[in-house]
Amino acid sequence: MQNPAVSVVMAEFNTDPLYLEESIASLVNQTFRDIEIIIVDDGGSTDLAGISARFSDPRIRILGSVGNRGLVQSLNRGIQSARGDYIVRMDTDDVAAPDRIEKIHAFAVANPHFTVVGSLAVEFSDTHGTGRILGRPGEKLARHIMRGDAPIHPSVIFRRKDIIDSGLYEEFHRAEDLALWCKLVLAGRRIFVMNEVLLNYRVNPADYKKRTLKHRRGEIKARAFYYPKLGAGPYEYLFVIKPIIAGALPSKLVIAFRNRFILGQTKDPIP
């Protein structure tokens, strides 16, 4: 069997089955067909075999559980098992636009000087149909990434070889993407975000419980480790303090602040 052009890599741990089925459906129905869909079982209770069987699509590959190893090890396992030259990231509760992979793969192939290519995303939840646009288009230099202007992690495509050569993801809890972007920029790799909304990014109110201070230690450590290497100035170091402040605030206040001052214009989720 010929290797696919693109491998979609998702790590799964106790995703709501309805969300997971919606996510997989958005992938099997992509306009770009030359893909494999790798779902790494991180030791949860979800019936991945039963859910995938309902699609009857041989492009879906389940990597069986080897225990609850966490997101980083699951993603690294998926990337190492992938057969495509390009890896598309996606979370198991997000929904891709029908032409997401077609557009982002075409851009990546036409612009090989970029190791990572992301897109804009629209945030949505079960309670709010209209969400905010996440991300800012353009090339992401060190100063952008240090100031929080980085790719939306599940929106990206990257060359598999480049990520393996860089040492894959590192164990910075809930900041593995930030650490990867920093590491790639330090190695002279280039990152770009397309000016197109290609992903519905699910964020329910309960997700903010994962953004408390105890869950932000990995982000603080990643910033403290990489910012000196990237030549951070006083302004960039404020972003080391930011997760400490945000993690100490009530979730309702953080949501209100993000909606008022940080996120972009509103948009309905992609149909």
N, C-alpha and C positions, 0 to 999 in steps of 0.2 A: 504494500500500500504506500502510495506517495505521501511524503510528509506534507502537512498543511502549511499554508503561508503564515497563518496566525494561530497562536494558542491562547485561548482565554483562560486565565487562572483565577479561581475563586477559592477561598478558604471558608469552610462551613462549620458552624458550631451552634446548634439549636436555633436555627432561623425559623421564624414562623413559616409553616409549610406553604401557606397562601402566597407569602412574599417570595419564597424560593421558586415556586412554580411560575409566578409572574416574571421573575428575573430570567429563569431559563428560557421561557417562551420568547422573551425579547431577543434572546441570542439565537435560538434555532430558526427564527424567522428573519434573520438579517439578510439584507440584499447581497452582502458579500458572503459567499457560501464556503470558501476554502478555509475552514476553521476547524479546530477541535475545542471542546469545552471541557476543561479540567476542573473538577470539583474535589477539593482535598477535604476528606473527613477528619475533623480535628477532635474526634472522640465524643461527639454529642449523641443525642438520642434520636435525631432526625432519620426517618426512613429514606435515605438517599437512593438506595437501589429501587425502592418502590416508586418514588417520585420520578426518577430518570426513566424508568421503564414505561411510564405513561406517555412519554414523548416518542418512543420507538425510533430514536435517532442515534445511529452508530457513532456520530461525532462526539457524543457525551462520554467522557471517561471519569469514573469515580476512583480516586485513590483511597483505598480502604484505611480505616483508622489504625494508627500505631500508638494510640493514647492521646490525651489532651496535651499537645506540645505547644500550643499557642499560635497566634497569627503569624509571627515571623517565621518559625520553622515550617509551618504549613505552606506559606507562600514560597519559601525557598525550595521546599520539596516539589511543589507544583512546577516551578520554573525549571528545575533540574530534570524533571520528567517530561517537559514539553518537547514537542517535535518541530514546532514552527520557529522560523528565524525571528519572528516578532511575537512579543507577549502583550496581550491586552489585559489590563487589570479591571476587575469589577467586583463589587460586593454582592453578597447573596440576597440582599433585599432591595437592590437598585434596579432600575429599568433602563435599557438602552434604546435610543432612537433606532428605527428600522435600518437607517443607513449609517449608523455610527461607525462600524468597523470599516465599511467601504471608504468613507471620507477620511478617517484618521490614518488608515493604512496607506491610502494613496498619498496623503501629505507626507507621511514618514518616508516612504520610498522615494518621493520626488525631492526630499530635502534630507539626504543622508548625513549632513553635517550636524543634525540634531539627534542626539541619542534618545531623548525622551520628548514625546509630543503629547500634550494634554488638550482638553477642550473645556469650554464652559459647561456648567451643569445648572439645573434648576432644582432647588431644594423643595421637597414636598413632604407631607405627612398625612396620616389618616384623618386628621381633624381639619387640615387646611389644604384645599385643592390648589390654591395659587400660592406659589412660593417665591423666593428671591433667587436671582441669578448669582451663582458662585463663580469666582475666578475672574482674572483679568487677562486679556489677550496680550501676546507679545513674548519676546525672549526674556527668560528669567536669569539674571545675573546674580552674583553672590549677594549684592545689596538687596535685591528684591526678595530673595529667599529668606534672608535674615530678618527682613521687615514684615514677614508674613504673607508676601505675595508669591505664592508657590503653586504648582499644579494641584488640582483636586485629585487625590491619590487614585480613586477608582475610575478616573476619566482617562488615564494615560495608556499609551502604547510605547514600548521601548524594545530595543534590539536585545534579544536574549543573550548573545555573546558578550555584549558590553557589560550587562549587569552581572553575569557570572564572573567576568574578568575583574570586576570591581570588588568582588567578595560578597555579593548578594546583600540581602537585608541584614541589619544588625539588631541586637536585642535592646532597643530603646522602646519601652512599653508605650504604645499609643503614639509613638513618634518615629516609627521605623521609616516612614516616607520622608520626613524632614531630614533624617540622618542620611538617607540615600541621596537626596538632592544635593546636600552639602558635600558628600563624598564625591559625587560625580563632577560637580563644579570644581572642586579641588584638583581633580584629575584632568581638567581641561575639557570635559564633556559639556555639550550645550543642550539647553532645555527650552522648549517653546510651547506656548498655549495658543491654540487656534481660536479665532473669534466666531465660534459656532457653539450653540447649545446642543450637545449630543447625548446627554445623560440626565435621567431623573434620579436625584440623590435623596434617598429617604432619610429624614431626620424626624423622629417622633419625640414628643416632650420627655419621655422616659429616658431617651438617649443622653440627656443632659446630666443624668445622675452619674454617668461614666466620666464626666468632665470635672469632678471635684478634685481638690488638691492632691489626695492620695493617688489619683489616677494620672496626675500630670507630672509625676516625678521623672518619668522617662523623657518627657519633652524638655524639662529643665536640664536634665543631664546631657541630652543631645545638644542643646543650645550652648551650654557651658563648655562642652568638649570641642564643638566645631567652630564656634564663633571666633575664638582667638586665631585659629588656623586660617580663617577666611578674612582676617584683618578687620574685625568689627571695630567700630568707633563707639562713642558714648551713646548715640541714638540707637544703634543696633543692640547695645547691651540692655536697653530698656525692655526689649522683647524677651530677655531672660527673666525679667521680673514679672512680665505680663501674665504668664500662666499661674504664677503664685497668687496674684491678685484675683484673676478670674476664677481660680479654683476655690477661693475662700468666699466668693459671693453666692447668694442664693440663685438657683437656676433660673427663676422667673426674671430676675434682674438682668442676668446674662443674656437671656433670650431677647428681652426688650432692647438692650443696648445694641446687640448685633443687628436686630431688625431696623433700628433707627440710624445707626452710624456706620455700620460696616458693610452689610450686604448690599448688592446692587438692586436694580429695578425689579419689579414684580413680573412674573410670567406664569402662565398656566403650564403644568407638566406637559411634556411631549406626548402626543397621543400614540 
